[in-house]
Amino acid sequence: MAKRISSKYSRKFLEKTIQVWQPYFPAPLSLGDAREITENMTALFNFLIRHEKKSEETK
């Protein structure tokens, strides 16, 4: 049985993620790789948003 990637992201979205990021990777990216990239980028932007809000609160 094939491993389920995630219902959080559509297959179309993950395929687009692969299309965008593939030029930066020497090996072919999988849907699992695309999910991981998406989750890591989301975490990064959430961190930056929280950091900016904290920075504004201390002004």
Backbone as a ProteinNet text record, in pm:
[ID]
protein_1_A
[PRIMARY]
MAKRISSKYSRKFLEKTIQVWQPYFPAPLSLGDAREITENMTALFNFLIRHEKKSEETK
[TERTIARY]
83.9	0	88.1	52.9	131.3	114.3	222.9	220.6	143.6	53.1	-23.5	62.3	67.1	151.7	86.5	-25.2	-94.5	-220.5	-326.9	-448	-442.8	-339.5	-324.2	-291.2	-220	-179.1	-229.2	-280.3	-328.6	-210	-235	-131.3	-84	-178	-144.5	-48.2	-76.2	10.7	150.1	157.1	287	363.5	293.8	359.4	413.8	341.1	389	511	508.8	623	746.5	730.2	841.6	892.2	801.3	839.4	922.1	883.9	955	1092.3	1100.4	1222.9	1319.3	1273	1358.5	1489	1489.7	1616.8	1727.6	1692.2	1789.5	1837.8	1787.3	1823.3	1876.4	1988.1	2044.7	1964.2	1898.2	1819.6	1672	1596	1452.5	1381.3	1291.9	1214.6	1087.9	1048.8	926.4	815.7	695.5	585.6	613.8	679.3	717.8	817.9	911	1006.6	933.3	837.5	760.2	682	625.2	552.8	646.9	764.9	863.4	909.6	934.8	973.9	864	739.1	625.4	614.1	625.2	614.6	730.1	850.1	964.8	953.4	907.4	891.6	781.1	673.8	566.1	616.6	694	750.7	844.2	924.5	1015.6	938.1	836.6	760.7	682.3	630.7	563.2	660.5	783	885.5	915.9	933.6	965.1	852.5	728.5	613.6	610.9	631.2	632.8	747.3	862.5	979.4	951.8	890.9	860.1	759.4	659.3	559.1	624.6	713.2	783.3	868.4	932.9	1021.1	938.4	821.2	733.9	682.7	659.5	609.4	712.9	840	945.2	988.4	927.3	962.4	898.2
-118.5	0	124.5	223.1	346.4	429.1	492.4	577.9	706.1	741.1	863.3	982	1083.3	1199.8	1289.1	1348.6	1435.5	1487.7	1495.4	1556.6	1708	1754	1896.3	1974.8	1910.4	1974.5	1891	1957.6	1883.7	1832.1	1728.2	1673	1780	1859	1965.7	2066.6	2104	2198.4	2139.5	2012.2	1948.3	1934.1	1905.2	1896.4	2032.7	2139.9	2275.7	2307.9	2264.8	2284.7	2215.7	2094.5	2022.9	2101.4	2151	2226.8	2350.6	2418.4	2539.4	2507	2402.7	2373.9	2278.8	2201.8	2102.1	2158.3	2278.8	2331.8	2346	2346.9	2365.4	2234.1	2121.1	1990.1	1900.2	1832.7	1745.8	1616.8	1567.2	1443.7	1479	1392	1418.4	1427.7	1525.4	1543.6	1458.9	1407	1327.5	1414.6	1360.2	1432	1449.9	1352.3	1365	1478.1	1490.8	1602.2	1736.1	1742.5	1865.5	1901	1798.9	1823.2	1878.8	1819.5	1864.3	2007.1	2038.5	2175	2272.6	2237.3	2324.7	2347.3	2241.6	2255.5	2337.3	2317.4	2394.8	2542.6	2571.9	2712.1	2779.2	2705.7	2759.7	2789.4	2698.9	2719.4	2839.9	2854.7	2969.6	3100.5	3110.1	3235.1	3261	3157.5	3176.6	3228.9	3175.5	3223.7	3370.8	3407.5	3546.4	3640.8	3598.6	3680.7	3699.5	3590.1	3600.8	3690.5	3675.5	3756.2	3904.9	3933.3	4072.7	4130.1	4052.5	4099.9	4126.2	4035.8	4057.3	4182	4201.5	4317.4	4447.1	4445.9	4564.8	4591.3	4485.9	4502.9	4566	4548.2	4601	4741.8	4798.5	4936.6	5038
0	0	0	-81.5	-91.8	35.5	74.2	193	161.3	248.9	230.8	271.5	187.6	214.1	319.5	288.3	382.6	316.6	392.1	337.3	356.4	424.6	451.4	324.1	232.3	107.4	-9.5	-110.4	-227.1	-308.4	-384.3	-472.5	-571.2	-621.1	-717	-652.1	-527.3	-457.1	-437.6	-397.4	-376.4	-507.9	-615.7	-746.7	-789.6	-760.3	-790.5	-704.2	-579.3	-490.4	-547.9	-597.1	-659.8	-780.3	-861.7	-981.3	-944.7	-838.2	-795.5	-737.1	-652.9	-578.8	-649.5	-747.2	-811.4	-867.4	-925.8	-978.1	-872.5	-746.7	-639.4	-578.4	-628.3	-574.1	-685.4	-660.1	-764.9	-786.5	-683	-693.4	-711.9	-776.6	-793.5	-657.8	-646	-523.3	-528.4	-413.4	-402.3	-342.7	-340.7	-275.9	-127.2	-65.5	75.2	95.6	2.9	9.6	-2.3	-93	-113.1	12.8	79	203.7	309.6	319.3	418.3	388.9	263.6	225.2	264.4	233.9	265.5	415.7	492.7	638.3	695.1	642.4	690.8	654.2	533.7	493.5	575.2	601.7	684.1	825	881.7	1015.3	1016.5	912.3	903.9	903.3	818.1	811.2	939.1	1002.8	1131.2	1236.4	1236.8	1329.1	1303.3	1176.5	1142.9	1182.6	1163.6	1202.2	1353.7	1429.9	1577	1622.9	1561.7	1598.3	1572.4	1457.7	1425.9	1524.8	1563	1659.7	1794.5	1839.5	1966.8	1959.7	1847	1828.9	1835.9	1776.7	1780.4	1921.3	1999.8	2136.4	2227.5	2198.5	2285.2	2246.4	2144.4	2103.3	2191.6
[MASK]
+++++++++++++++++++++++++++++++++++++++++++++++++++++++++++

